[in-house]
Amino acid sequence: MCAKSLGHGSFGVNVYATTAARPSCVRASHLWYRGIDSFKGQYPGTDWRRGTALQFVQMMWSSSEYVACARTENCTRGMNQLVCLYYPPGNDIREAPFSEETWNAILRRHHQWLDYGAPGGRRDRPNAATSNNPREDDEVETL
């Protein structure tokens, strides 16, 4: 089943589409996580609908308790997908995705990750996608 045929009402949805034979969970989560940059270090409150932030916000939505991911093959124009469903869904425009306290904890971990030499930083994650650009053979779309 391709992501475009999923009903989005009961679940939050993030989609990573690629020409790679097996969509990578690591690459998808890093791509979605980069939405943090949309906030430029500022707590978004209820003003989080911007740029590439939607996938990041869904990943971090505080009331979502469950996540399930699956790969699909040859959905559209030869693209393969990694689809993650979140329950209960997030991205409710009437709510803040997380508290300011949670945001500050996210930022602390984010800065540790950016600091290559810090414990848990990029040095300790040799398989982490650290580039801001996907590989040339890894065409990416998000829905």
Kinemage of the C-alpha trace (Angstrom):
@kinemage 1
@onewidth
@group {chain A} dominant
@subgroup {mainchain}
@vectorlist {calphas} color= white
{ca met a 1} P 0.000 0.000 0.000
{ca cys a 2} L 1.365 3.403 -0.947
{ca ala a 3} L 1.164 6.316 1.452
{ca lys a 4} L -1.118 8.406 -0.757
{ca ser a 5} L -3.895 5.846 -0.258
{ca leu a 6} L -3.663 5.967 3.547
{ca gly a 7} L -6.393 7.663 5.526
{ca his a 8} L -4.729 10.274 7.735
{ca gly a 9} L -7.579 10.773 10.242
{ca ser a 10} L -6.682 8.322 13.017
{ca phe a 11} L -2.899 8.440 12.629
{ca gly a 12} L -0.141 10.967 12.186
{ca val a 13} L 1.901 10.116 9.077
{ca asn a 14} L 5.474 10.776 7.924
{ca val a 15} L 6.543 9.542 4.490
{ca tyr a 16} L 10.063 9.223 3.069
{ca ala a 17} L 10.258 8.407 -0.638
{ca thr a 18} L 13.443 7.353 -2.394
{ca thr a 19} L 14.817 5.513 -5.399
{ca ala a 20} L 16.944 3.387 -3.046
{ca ala a 21} L 15.921 -0.286 -3.032
{ca arg a 22} L 15.412 -0.295 0.752
{ca pro a 23} L 14.418 3.039 2.283
{ca ser a 24} L 16.585 3.657 5.330
{ca cys a 25} L 14.982 4.375 8.711
{ca val a 26} L 18.121 6.295 9.719
{ca arg a 27} L 18.066 8.505 6.611
{ca ala a 28} L 14.322 9.107 6.917
{ca ser a 29} L 14.460 10.038 10.591
{ca his a 30} L 17.441 12.347 10.008
{ca leu a 31} L 15.657 14.027 7.105
{ca trp a 32} L 12.510 14.543 9.181
{ca tyr a 33} L 14.532 15.649 12.214
{ca arg a 34} L 16.184 18.434 10.202
{ca gly a 35} L 12.857 20.260 10.475
{ca ile a 36} L 14.174 21.438 13.851
{ca asp a 37} L 16.186 24.021 11.920
{ca ser a 38} L 12.934 25.766 10.893
{ca phe a 39} L 12.626 27.115 14.433
{ca lys a 40} L 16.112 28.666 14.627
{ca gly a 41} L 16.405 27.644 18.284
{ca gln a 42} L 13.164 29.354 19.353
{ca tyr a 43} L 10.325 27.521 21.117
{ca pro a 44} L 7.551 27.268 18.514
{ca gly a 45} L 4.546 27.147 20.855
{ca thr a 46} L 1.531 26.900 18.547
{ca asp a 47} L 3.406 28.559 15.644
{ca trp a 48} L 5.021 25.405 14.283
{ca arg a 49} L 3.520 25.101 10.777
{ca arg a 50} L 6.437 26.194 8.624
{ca gly a 51} L 8.762 24.814 5.990
{ca thr a 52} L 10.033 21.344 6.700
{ca ala a 53} L 8.951 21.398 10.340
{ca leu a 54} L 5.834 19.213 10.011
{ca gln a 55} L 7.672 15.872 9.967
{ca phe a 56} L 9.903 16.930 12.874
{ca val a 57} L 6.908 18.095 14.895
{ca gln a 58} L 5.053 14.808 14.289
{ca met a 59} L 8.114 12.834 15.454
{ca met a 60} L 8.337 14.900 18.652
{ca trp a 61} L 4.606 15.375 19.369
{ca ser a 62} L 4.334 14.757 23.105
{ca ser a 63} L 0.970 12.950 23.161
{ca ser a 64} L 1.866 10.436 20.419
{ca glu a 65} L 2.666 7.198 22.246
{ca tyr a 66} L 3.036 4.642 19.462
{ca val a 67} L 4.893 4.563 16.177
{ca ala a 68} L 4.907 1.877 13.489
{ca cys a 69} L 6.917 2.016 10.268
{ca ala a 70} L 6.822 -0.051 7.086
{ca arg a 71} L 8.522 -0.030 3.696
{ca thr a 72} L 6.653 -0.048 0.403
{ca glu a 73} L 7.957 -0.770 -3.081
{ca asn a 74} L 7.467 0.930 -6.446
{ca cys a 75} L 4.674 3.261 -5.405
{ca thr a 76} L 5.014 6.247 -7.710
{ca arg a 77} L 7.499 6.799 -10.542
{ca gly a 78} L 9.624 3.904 -9.279
{ca met a 79} L 9.880 5.357 -5.788
{ca asn a 80} L 10.047 3.200 -2.673
{ca gln a 81} L 8.692 4.529 0.594
{ca leu a 82} L 9.197 4.332 4.313
{ca val a 83} L 5.904 5.219 5.996
{ca cys a 84} L 5.645 5.859 9.744
{ca leu a 85} L 2.293 6.095 11.517
{ca tyr a 86} L 1.918 7.799 14.909
{ca tyr a 87} L -0.887 7.281 17.418
{ca pro a 88} L -2.532 9.283 18.713
{ca pro a 89} L -1.827 11.629 15.823
{ca gly a 90} L -0.047 14.921 16.341
{ca asn a 91} L 0.117 18.056 14.230
{ca asp a 92} L -3.108 19.465 15.643
{ca ile a 93} L -2.959 23.162 14.709
{ca arg a 94} L -4.802 24.117 17.901
{ca glu a 95} L -2.070 22.713 20.152
{ca ala a 96} L 1.584 23.189 20.954
{ca pro a 97} L 3.433 19.975 20.021
{ca phe a 98} L 5.361 19.849 23.308
{ca ser a 99} L 6.030 21.952 26.385
{ca glu a 100} L 8.758 24.562 26.543
{ca glu a 101} L 10.564 22.298 29.033
{ca thr a 102} L 10.521 19.432 26.510
{ca trp a 103} L 11.694 21.822 23.773
{ca asn a 104} L 14.676 22.845 25.927
{ca ala a 105} L 15.561 19.162 26.465
{ca ile a 106} L 15.331 18.556 22.690
{ca leu a 107} L 17.639 21.536 22.078
{ca arg a 108} L 20.189 20.309 24.648
{ca arg a 109} L 20.364 16.905 22.941
{ca his a 110} L 20.446 18.566 19.522
{ca his a 111} L 23.422 20.722 20.504
{ca gln a 112} L 25.224 17.681 21.938
{ca trp a 113} L 24.694 15.874 18.654
{ca leu a 114} L 25.990 18.866 16.708
{ca asp a 115} L 29.079 18.961 18.921
{ca tyr a 116} L 31.047 16.178 17.277
{ca gly a 117} L 33.241 15.452 20.294
{ca ala a 118} L 30.481 15.439 22.906
{ca pro a 119} L 29.372 12.083 24.343
{ca gly a 120} L 26.562 10.924 22.079
{ca gly a 121} L 27.645 13.418 19.398
{ca arg a 122} L 28.212 12.660 15.720
{ca arg a 123} L 31.538 10.980 16.481
{ca asp a 124} L 29.653 8.279 18.387
{ca arg a 125} L 27.161 7.757 15.540
{ca pro a 126} L 29.193 6.579 12.556
{ca asn a 127} L 26.072 5.544 10.634
{ca ala a 128} L 24.179 8.784 11.217
{ca ala a 129} L 23.367 10.815 8.147
{ca thr a 130} L 25.290 14.012 8.846
{ca ser a 131} L 25.035 15.629 5.442
{ca asn a 132} L 22.427 18.292 4.797
{ca asn a 133} L 21.968 16.859 1.318
{ca pro a 134} L 20.720 13.384 0.467
{ca arg a 135} L 22.971 11.205 -1.638
{ca glu a 136} L 22.591 11.828 -5.364
{ca asp a 137} L 21.128 8.357 -5.900
{ca asp a 138} L 18.635 8.845 -3.085
{ca glu a 139} L 15.902 11.075 -4.486
{ca val a 140} L 13.723 12.302 -1.635
{ca glu a 141} L 10.139 13.495 -1.323
{ca thr a 142} L 8.037 13.915 1.759
{ca leu a 143} L 4.265 14.112 1.924
